[in-house]
Amino acid sequence: MKVIHLISGGDSGGAKTHVLSLLQNLSKSIDVTMVCFMEGPFAQEARDLGIRTEVYPSRNVLGTLAILKQKIRSEGCDLLHCHGARGNMMGAFLRRSTGVPVVTTVHSDYRLDYLGRPFSRVTYGTINTIALRRLDYRIGVSDAMVDLLISRGFDPDKLFTIYNGIDFTLPPPALGREEYFHSVGLQADKDSVVVGIAARLNPVKDVSTLIKGFAKAHASCPHLRLLIAGDGEERSMLEALARELGVSDTVCFAGWISDTNTFYQSIDINTLTSLSETFPYALTEGARASLPTVSSRVGGVPYLIDHGVNGLLFEPGDADGLAHHLITLAKDPVQRQHLGERLRQKGVEEYSLESTIQRQLTIYRTILRRKERARTIGRRDGALVCGAYGRGNAGDDAILEAIVRELRQIDPDLPVWVLSRRPDETRLTYRVNAIYTFAFPRFLARMRKTRLYINGGGSLMQDVTSRRSLWFYLFTISAGKKLGNRVLMYGCGIGPIQYPSNRNLCAKVLQSNVDMITLRDTHSLTELQDMGIDAPEIVLSSDPTVILPAAEPEVVDGMLESRGLDPNGKYIGFTLRPWPGYDEEKARIFGQAADYAWEKYGLTPIFIPIEKRLDVGACKRAAAYMKAPHYIFTDTGASDHTIGLFARMQVVVSMRLHALVFSAGQGVPLVGVVYDQKISSFLRYIGQDLFTDLKDVSYEGLCAHIDAAVNRIGDTEFLSGGVDRLRQVERRNSEAAEKLLGR
């Protein structure tokens, strides 16, 4: 593989470090050439590192393009990889004239690159903005940068993520701590707690907030010191600010430093105050030195730092929040140690240099594989997935997550499109293209280009909540087939369909338009048989969400701690929803049963919504009748966070199917409250027997079920057996998709 990198040659900071480190290591595996458009320290440093470097300093853009085109044609080139405005501009021209795929790495928010430099913003900034849209692929330096690009309309299928990886081997410092501080001019002794930052002194880094926060913290903790490594246009202003706040004697401006290793091993607390970031080296370098870190909550930072678990976060510009965290760490050396150790552990596992290099090679192979795919696969490609997505229901969204995950396991290059009520949110969350659910012209046009239409899980084939939704899903199934797709109903539930006319319509559409149906329970199979549907291939599988994992334990610890809950506490989970029959009397029964679990077993009631828009209100109605301490989650976040919360429950009482699915998958004893036959059908399917109809719920009966569930705590064989079988048969969902895709 031969790759040419195009870059201006005047780069500095994180972008420079990323590119030089990347090329030095890539050249050990593939043929790499770096082309710069100016001579200078960047090009010379690249040569010193053994990177093949060529410089074309001419201001004649057309002449340089002609030279590069000739070079590509005569020497051969598989890929062009661009960095920065000048590289992107040249890549955009070369893409069309050479036919070589072009990818760029977006190192920072291109709208902020020239902040404070209006002329450069108008010229270079505009060129870069246009060029970025004309390249084939883009690599964001962090998931947050990819999210930003998606939010600005870039195609998720043409985006990749990479991180600024570093070598986590920690060489010894060149100087001892106190000797180093003396060398840079910081007045500190062995009892000082030194806060440090390594950053350019420009507006985006917002070092003024650091100085303001430090001044507030220093008033409470006089042993704090601040060491600022870096230089830039704001240095004079920042020095004046330190004098104005009366901390100039405890703040040291060290200027640019070359020995960052000794810097990080000398300070006690690492900080970052940026208004915008991708994924800064300053954090991974601090992690390598096991430094507790306080950072603004920007860009890719939260992907590395879990607040309260391995670092502390504050909102950009919040000097008071920063000061609070600095005071906390200044007073607690044990917490400093624990946060630093956890941060290093995560950095080693996820952000090493080796993982970055392998990720870059994987991106190159993927681009070349897709180029070949476009040549051979033909006009139709991809899958369109339709379901009850983008409505704030954690269960439905988990279904989509599971389907997308399995499709990408089948074919990692398969373009996936989703119909969603909130397409922008769906694009960001699942990194797929999304169309508004009722944008008929758009999704019908897309159906003419895809190979597979998926009616995606859940209870879509029912008319209890809405007859119109049933008609809509039947229409999309019929349209998908007529427009040339294979049609798959994926891990779905069937019924109840109450109206005879709807049963007849459903039978007609499914019988003539569906290729395969995978079902999540036996009751759904009976429903299909009763409607006389036998033309599609029908397979009994399970709900797709049983494959989804829980969040890591330390993440769930942080979720609980941030709400004042003990991560090692004992809890009983309740998931309730508004439904006909869930009245004040039933709410009172649930509240009293929650009190019973607290009084008899010491289980703190936790209310966990699945569809927060509806469930939080239902939970509050029950909690209003309680005396015991309790907590109501108003938002549980991503699917793995929700599953992780259910995993911490000793018992779960639920009206929601997916609360039962998530809990069962984590081996938690269950009590089901049946408002719909899908609840009892699922519980019977996994061999569980603790459930009662909503209309029959009584205080005595619910408490008896809680007693029985508590007695099952620790009975791993009983609790896990049915779910293990579910996970085994769930494979039939992806096998059906693979079959229809012709893989």
GISUL-V301627 format. One record per residue. PHI is phi as a letter, one per 20 degrees, with the letter a starting at -180 (none if undefined). OMEGA is omega in degrees with one decimal (NA if undefined). Layout:
phi = (PHI/PHI)
omega = (OMEGA/OMEGA)
//
This chain:
phi = (none/d/c/d/e/d/b/f/o/d/f/b/m/f/f/f/f/f/f/f/f/f/f/g/e/f/f/f/d/c/e/c/c/d/d/d/d/b/e/r/g/f/f/f/f/f/f/f/e/n/e/f/c/c/c/c/e/f/e/e/f/f/f/f/f/f/f/f/f/f/f/f/f/e/e/n/a/e/b/d/c/d/b/n/f/f/f/f/f/f/f/f/f/f/g/f/e/d/m/e/f/c/c/c/e/e/e/b/f/f/e/d/f/d/g/n/c/g/f/f/f/f/e/f/f/f/g/f/f/f/f/g/f/d/e/f/c/c/d/e/e/p/f/f/f/f/g/f/f/f/f/e/n/f/f/g/f/d/c/c/d/b/c/f/f/c/f/e/f/d/f/f/f/f/c/f/g/f/f/f/g/f/f/e/n/e/e/b/c/f/e/f/d/d/e/c/b/d/a/f/e/c/g/f/f/l/f/f/f/f/f/f/f/f/f/f/f/f/f/e/c/f/e/f/c/c/d/d/d/q/b/r/f/e/g/f/f/f/f/f/f/f/f/f/e/m/c/f/f/d/d/d/e/e/m/f/c/e/e/f/g/f/g/f/e/e/f/d/c/e/c/b/c/f/e/b/b/e/b/f/g/g/f/f/f/f/f/g/e/l/e/f/c/d/c/f/e/c/l/e/g/f/f/e/d/e/g/n/e/c/r/c/d/c/f/g/n/e/f/f/f/f/f/g/f/f/f/g/f/f/e/c/f/f/f/g/f/f/f/f/f/f/f/f/g/f/f/f/f/c/c/f/f/f/f/f/f/f/f/f/f/f/f/g/f/f/f/f/f/f/f/f/f/f/f/d/e/n/f/e/b/o/c/d/d/c/a/e/d/m/d/n/e/f/f/f/f/f/g/f/g/f/f/f/g/f/f/f/f/f/b/f/d/f/f/d/d/c/e/b/f/c/f/f/f/f/g/f/f/d/l/c/f/c/c/g/g/d/e/g/g/f/f/f/f/f/f/f/d/e/d/c/d/d/e/e/m/m/e/e/e/b/c/f/e/a/f/f/f/f/f/f/f/f/f/f/f/f/f/g/f/f/e/o/e/f/c/c/e/d/l/e/d/d/n/f/d/e/e/g/f/f/f/f/f/f/f/f/f/f/f/d/c/d/e/b/c/d/d/e/b/f/f/f/f/f/f/f/f/f/e/m/e/b/f/f/f/d/c/e/c/a/f/g/f/f/e/f/e/e/f/g/g/f/f/f/g/f/f/f/f/f/d/m/d/f/g/d/f/d/c/d/e/c/c/c/b/f/a/g/o/e/d/f/f/f/f/f/f/f/f/f/f/f/f/g/f/f/f/e/d/m/e/f/f/c/e/c/f/d/d/g/g/d/f/f/f/f/f/f/f/f/f/f/e/e/d/f/f/b/b/d/f/e/b/d/n/f/g/f/f/f/f/f/f/f/f/e/e/e/b/c/d/b/e/e/g/f/f/f/f/g/f/f/f/d/m/e/f/c/c/e/d/e/d/b/f/f/f/f/f/f/f/f/g/d/n/e/c/e/b/b/f/g/f/d/f/c/f/f/f/f/f/f/f/f/g/f/f/g/f/e/g/n/e/f/f/f/f/e/g/f/f/g/f/g/f/f/f/f/g/f/f/f/f/f/f/f/f/f/f/m/e)
omega = (179.9/-176.7/174.4/177.4/179.1/-177.7/-174.7/-178.3/177.3/-173.4/178.2/175.6/-174.6/179.9/178.6/-179.0/-178.8/-175.0/-177.5/178.5/-179.0/-175.9/178.6/-177.4/177.1/-176.6/174.4/-175.6/-176.5/179.2/-175.7/171.4/175.4/176.8/176.6/-179.7/171.1/175.7/179.3/-177.2/-179.0/-178.8/-179.1/178.5/177.4/178.3/-179.5/179.3/178.5/179.3/176.7/-171.6/175.6/-177.7/175.5/-170.4/-175.9/175.1/179.1/-174.8/-178.1/178.2/178.8/177.4/179.4/178.4/-178.1/177.5/178.8/179.4/-178.4/-177.0/-176.3/-175.9/-177.2/179.4/178.6/-174.6/167.5/-178.5/-173.6/175.3/173.9/-172.4/-177.1/178.4/-179.8/178.6/-179.2/179.1/179.5/177.2/-175.5/180.0/-177.1/-173.4/-177.4/-176.7/178.5/177.7/-175.7/177.0/176.3/171.6/178.3/-173.9/-176.5/178.2/-174.1/177.2/-178.8/-174.2/-175.9/179.0/-178.6/179.4/-170.5/-179.1/178.6/179.5/-178.2/-175.9/-176.8/-179.1/179.7/177.8/-177.7/-179.5/179.5/-176.3/-179.3/-178.8/-172.5/179.3/-176.4/-174.5/177.2/177.6/177.2/179.1/178.0/175.1/-179.7/177.9/176.6/176.8/179.5/-179.8/177.1/-179.3/178.8/170.8/176.5/-176.0/180.0/179.7/-178.2/-178.2/175.7/177.4/172.5/179.5/176.7/-178.4/176.7/174.0/-175.8/170.6/-173.7/177.7/180.0/179.2/-179.8/-178.4/171.8/-174.4/-176.2/177.6/179.5/179.6/178.2/-176.5/-179.2/175.4/178.3/177.4/-177.8/177.0/-174.0/-179.7/-178.6/170.0/-171.0/174.7/-178.1/172.2/173.4/-173.8/170.2/-178.7/177.5/-172.2/-176.6/-178.7/173.6/-180.0/176.8/176.4/177.3/-178.6/178.1/179.1/178.3/-179.2/178.0/-179.9/-178.3/178.2/177.9/-175.9/-175.1/-180.0/176.7/173.8/-179.9/178.8/-178.0/179.1/-179.0/-179.8/179.6/-171.0/-177.9/-172.8/-177.8/179.5/-178.9/176.6/177.7/178.6/178.3/177.4/-178.5/-178.0/175.5/-179.0/-175.9/179.9/-177.7/176.6/179.9/173.3/-173.2/-175.3/178.8/176.5/178.4/-176.8/179.7/179.5/179.5/177.3/-175.3/179.1/-179.6/-176.7/-178.3/-178.3/177.1/-179.2/173.1/-175.6/-171.8/171.6/179.8/177.5/166.1/174.7/-167.5/174.2/-176.9/-179.2/179.4/176.0/174.2/178.0/178.3/179.7/178.2/-178.5/168.7/-171.4/173.4/-173.7/169.6/-177.4/-176.8/170.7/-177.3/-176.0/-178.8/175.3/176.7/-173.4/171.3/-172.7/178.6/-179.1/-179.4/178.1/-179.2/-177.0/174.1/-179.0/-179.1/178.1/-177.1/-178.2/179.7/178.1/177.0/-179.3/179.3/-179.8/179.4/178.2/179.3/-177.3/179.7/-176.5/-172.4/-180.0/179.4/177.7/176.2/-178.4/-176.6/178.9/-179.7/-179.6/179.7/179.8/177.5/-179.5/179.2/179.0/179.4/-175.5/-168.4/-170.7/178.6/178.4/-179.3/179.9/177.4/-179.6/-180.0/177.9/179.5/177.8/177.9/178.0/179.0/-179.3/179.5/179.7/-179.8/178.0/179.6/175.8/177.9/-180.0/-179.6/-179.0/-169.9/-168.6/178.9/-172.4/-175.1/176.8/173.2/179.7/174.0/-176.2/-179.3/177.2/-178.7/-172.1/176.5/-179.8/178.2/178.3/-175.1/179.1/179.2/179.3/175.7/175.8/178.9/179.0/-179.4/-179.9/179.6/179.5/-177.2/176.4/-179.4/173.0/177.3/-175.7/-176.1/-179.3/-177.8/173.6/-178.6/176.8/-176.2/169.8/-173.8/174.8/178.6/-173.5/179.6/179.3/-180.0/177.3/-177.7/-173.2/-171.8/178.6/176.9/170.7/-177.0/179.5/176.7/-171.6/-174.8/174.4/-171.1/-178.5/-177.2/-175.6/174.5/175.8/178.8/179.7/178.2/-176.2/-178.3/179.1/-173.3/172.3/-178.4/168.8/-154.8/165.8/178.9/-177.4/-178.7/-178.6/177.1/179.8/179.7/-179.8/-179.0/173.8/-177.3/178.2/177.0/179.9/-179.6/-177.8/176.5/176.8/-177.2/176.8/179.8/-179.9/179.2/-180.0/-177.2/-179.2/167.6/-179.4/159.9/-173.9/-179.5/168.9/-159.6/175.2/-168.2/170.4/-179.4/174.0/-0.9/172.4/-167.3/-173.1/-179.7/-180.0/178.7/177.6/179.1/179.8/-179.8/-179.4/-178.2/-176.7/-177.4/-177.8/-173.0/-172.7/-174.1/178.7/-180.0/175.3/171.2/-171.1/-176.8/-179.6/-176.3/179.0/178.8/177.1/178.2/178.8/179.1/179.9/179.8/178.9/177.3/-178.8/-178.8/-179.4/177.3/171.0/-174.8/-176.3/175.5/-178.2/176.2/178.5/-177.5/-173.0/-179.7/-180.0/-172.3/-178.8/171.7/174.7/178.7/-176.0/-177.6/177.0/178.1/174.8/-179.0/178.1/-179.6/-178.6/-177.5/177.9/177.5/-179.0/-179.2/178.7/179.5/-179.6/178.8/-170.3/167.8/-176.3/175.1/172.0/-176.1/178.4/174.9/-179.2/175.1/-175.6/174.2/-176.2/-178.0/179.3/178.6/177.4/178.6/179.7/178.7/179.2/179.4/177.3/175.5/175.1/179.6/179.7/178.1/-175.1/-175.4/-172.0/-178.3/179.4/178.5/-179.7/175.5/178.9/-174.7/-178.8/169.4/173.1/-169.0/-179.1/-177.4/-167.2/-177.5/178.3/178.4/178.5/-179.9/177.9/179.0/-177.4/-179.7/-179.7/-173.6/171.6/-175.5/172.4/-177.2/177.3/177.0/173.0/175.7/178.1/-178.1/177.2/-174.7/-177.6/-177.5/175.5/179.4/179.3/178.4/177.2/178.2/179.2/-179.9/179.5/173.0/178.1/175.1/174.5/-170.0/167.0/-175.1/-179.6/-172.5/169.9/177.3/178.6/179.9/-177.1/178.9/179.6/178.9/176.0/-178.7/175.8/-170.1/167.0/-178.4/173.5/-166.2/170.4/-177.7/-175.2/179.5/179.2/-179.2/179.8/178.7/-176.6/176.2/-177.8/-179.8/174.2/179.0/-173.8/-177.8/176.6/179.5/178.2/-179.7/-177.7/-177.7/-176.1/174.8/179.2/-177.5/-178.4/-179.8/177.9/178.1/177.1/177.6/176.6/-178.1/179.5/177.9/179.3/179.2/178.5/179.9/178.5/-171.8/-176.7/-179.4/-172.9/-174.0/-173.7/-178.2/-178.6/176.0/177.3/177.5/-178.2/179.6/-177.9/178.7/179.1/-178.6/175.7/-177.9/176.8/177.5/178.6/179.8/179.5/-177.3/175.7/179.0/-179.6/NA)
//
